[in-house]
Structure formats: C-alpha cells, structure tokens
Amino acid sequence: AVEGGFLPDIVLTDMQMPKMDGLGLCKRLKQHPPTQLSRSS
C-alpha cells in the first residue's frame, strides 16, 4: 500500500505472520521515509 501512495494512519500487525514476521514488516516500512514507526506490546 505504501508503494502505491496510500499512507495509513495506523498499522496493527502480528509478530508471527505466515509470510513475513512483524519485524520484517517494520523494516520494509522504515525504507519509506514518510512512515514513522512506534512499537507497543
């Protein structure tokens, strides 16, 4: 979605997903400067 220009207000993810874990998703999101990340557990 970020690649297509859509920037969501919030992303809620699980740490254990079938194809990518939550940390991998965070790393991908960090590659796009408009996204800011914060973690909560």
Residue pairs with C-beta under 8 A, 6 or more apart in sequence:
1 7
1 8
2 29
2 32
2 34
2 35
3 32
7 34
7 35
11 25
11 29
13 22
13 25
14 22
15 21
15 22
15 23
16 22
17 25
20 28
26 37
26 39
29 35
29 37
30 37
